[in-house]
Amino acid sequence: MPKRKRDILSSGSSILLANRHRRDDLDVLISEYQRVCQLLVNICWDLEDVPPLLPLGITSQIQDSWFSARMLQCCGKQASGMAPGPT
């Protein structure tokens, strides 16, 4: 059997040479991600059973964010992993 090429599951990037404007944009993105993630974790705390992937109805409750649906889904998946599971 031939060797299979390993899948790359992540990629690295450096902001070492990024200009000031790009770093400011990244700070805004991280701040918004933290805010939305905290809102979703708070919603997860109120659920009886926390699913591994939050349904679209839950992530659509975040209406004041400029994130795309894909970004909200990513944030929701991370938030559901932080919230406690059933005991």
C-alpha positions as CSV (number, residue, x, y, z in Angstrom):
1,M,0.0,0.0,0.0
2,P,1.5,3.4,-1.0
3,K,2.1,6.0,1.7
4,R,-0.6,8.5,2.0
5,K,0.1,12.2,2.2
6,R,-0.8,13.4,5.7
7,D,-3.6,15.9,5.8
8,I,-2.7,19.3,7.1
9,L,-5.2,20.1,9.8
10,S,-4.0,23.6,10.6
11,S,-1.8,26.2,9.2
12,G,0.5,28.6,10.9
13,S,0.9,32.3,10.2
14,S,3.0,35.0,11.8
15,I,2.0,38.5,12.5
16,L,5.6,39.5,13.2
17,L,5.9,41.5,10.0
18,A,2.3,42.7,10.0
19,N,1.7,46.5,9.8
20,R,-0.1,48.4,12.6
21,H,-3.5,48.5,10.8
22,R,-3.5,44.7,10.3
23,R,-2.7,44.2,14.0
24,D,-5.5,46.5,15.0
25,D,-7.9,44.6,12.8
26,L,-6.8,41.4,14.4
27,D,-7.4,42.9,17.9
28,V,-11.0,43.9,16.9
29,L,-11.6,40.4,15.6
30,I,-10.3,38.7,18.7
31,S,-12.4,41.1,21.0
32,E,-15.5,40.3,19.1
33,Y,-14.8,36.6,19.1
34,Q,-14.3,36.6,22.9
35,R,-17.6,38.6,23.4
36,V,-19.6,36.3,21.2
37,C,-18.1,33.2,22.7
38,Q,-18.9,34.4,26.2
39,L,-22.6,35.0,25.1
40,L,-22.8,31.5,23.7
41,V,-21.3,29.9,26.8
42,N,-23.9,31.8,28.9
43,I,-26.6,30.4,26.6
44,C,-25.1,26.9,26.9
45,W,-25.2,27.1,30.7
46,D,-28.9,27.4,30.6
47,L,-29.4,24.3,28.4
48,E,-30.3,20.9,29.9
49,D,-28.1,19.0,27.4
50,V,-25.3,20.8,25.6
51,P,-24.9,19.4,22.1
52,P,-21.4,19.2,20.5
53,L,-22.5,21.5,17.7
54,L,-25.0,24.3,18.7
55,P,-28.1,24.4,16.5
56,L,-28.5,27.3,14.1
57,G,-31.4,28.7,16.3
58,I,-29.0,29.2,19.2
59,T,-26.3,30.9,17.2
60,S,-28.8,33.1,15.4
61,Q,-29.7,34.6,18.8
62,I,-26.5,36.6,18.5
63,Q,-27.9,39.4,16.3
64,D,-25.6,42.3,17.1
65,S,-22.4,40.7,15.7
66,W,-20.9,41.2,12.3
67,F,-19.7,37.6,12.2
68,S,-20.6,35.4,9.3
69,A,-22.6,32.2,9.9
70,R,-19.5,30.2,9.5
71,M,-17.7,32.2,12.1
72,L,-20.7,32.0,14.5
73,Q,-20.7,28.2,14.0
74,C,-17.0,27.9,14.8
75,C,-17.5,30.0,17.9
76,G,-20.6,28.0,18.9
77,K,-18.7,24.8,18.6
78,Q,-15.9,26.1,20.8
79,A,-18.4,27.5,23.3
80,S,-20.3,24.1,23.6
81,G,-17.0,22.5,24.4
82,M,-16.4,25.0,27.2
83,A,-19.8,24.6,28.8
84,P,-20.4,21.7,31.1
85,G,-21.9,18.6,29.7
86,P,-24.7,16.5,31.4
87,T,-23.9,15.2,34.8
